[in-house]
Amino acid sequence: MAEEQSTSDNETTEKQEELEEKISSYEKLLDRLKKERRHMEEEINRDYRNARRYVRAHPEEGILFSFVGGVALGILIGKLTK
């Protein structure tokens, strides 16, 4: 009877250790993903600021690119809806 309880306690302890290990692994993964998210946000913000600076310095090109992009998008949507 005592052996069954000891075995049961060992299994419970092993399961709890496995659970704690999985939780630890999950927390490490979350930390890594948060760090990567911050890095991506910084990179996107930097690219956005650079694009705004470029468009302010070259407004004609910005308008031209917008116009060409709009025409291309219009043609693409027109062909897809036929």
C-alpha distance (Angstrom), angle and dihedral (degrees) to the residues before:
residue distance angle dihedral
M1 . . .
A2 3.80 . .
E3 3.80 90.0 .
E4 3.84 91.4 54.3
Q5 3.80 91.0 51.7
S6 3.81 91.2 46.6
T7 3.82 90.5 50.3
S8 3.79 90.3 47.3
D9 3.82 90.6 49.5
N10 3.82 90.5 49.7
E11 3.81 91.5 50.3
T12 3.80 90.8 48.2
T13 3.80 90.8 49.0
E14 3.81 91.5 48.4
K15 3.79 91.9 48.9
Q16 3.78 91.0 48.3
E17 3.82 91.1 49.7
E18 3.81 90.2 49.6
L19 3.79 89.6 49.5
E20 3.81 92.1 49.2
E21 3.82 89.9 48.3
K22 3.81 91.1 51.2
I23 3.80 91.2 47.5
S24 3.79 90.5 49.9
S25 3.79 90.7 49.3
Y26 3.80 90.5 48.2
E27 3.81 91.9 50.1
K28 3.82 90.8 50.2
L29 3.79 89.5 50.9
L30 3.81 91.4 49.5
D31 3.81 91.0 49.8
R32 3.80 90.6 50.1
L33 3.81 91.5 48.6
K34 3.82 91.6 48.8
K35 3.79 90.3 50.7
E36 3.81 90.8 49.1
R37 3.82 90.7 47.6
R38 3.82 91.1 53.3
H39 3.80 89.9 48.6
M40 3.83 91.9 50.0
E41 3.81 91.9 46.9
E42 3.80 90.6 52.2
E43 3.80 91.3 48.0
I44 3.81 93.2 47.9
N45 3.80 91.7 47.5
R46 3.81 90.7 49.2
D47 3.82 91.4 50.0
Y48 3.80 90.9 46.6
R49 3.82 91.7 52.0
N50 3.81 90.5 47.9
A51 3.81 91.1 50.2
R52 3.80 91.5 49.8
R53 3.79 91.2 49.6
Y54 3.79 91.1 49.4
V55 3.81 93.4 49.3
R56 3.80 91.2 48.0
A57 3.80 90.6 50.3
H58 3.85 92.7 44.8
P59 3.82 107.9 29.3
E60 3.82 94.8 161.7
E61 3.80 92.4 57.5
G62 3.81 91.0 46.3
I63 3.79 91.0 54.3
L64 3.81 91.4 45.1
F65 3.82 92.8 50.9
S66 3.80 90.7 47.5
F67 3.80 91.5 50.0
V68 3.81 93.8 47.7
G69 3.81 91.1 46.0
G70 3.80 90.8 50.4
V71 3.80 92.5 49.3
A72 3.81 91.6 48.2
L73 3.79 91.5 48.0
G74 3.81 90.7 48.2
I75 3.80 92.0 51.4
L76 3.81 91.4 47.3
I77 3.81 93.4 49.6
G78 3.80 90.5 45.0
K79 3.79 91.8 54.5
L80 3.80 93.1 45.3
T81 3.82 93.8 52.4
K82 3.81 94.8 52.2
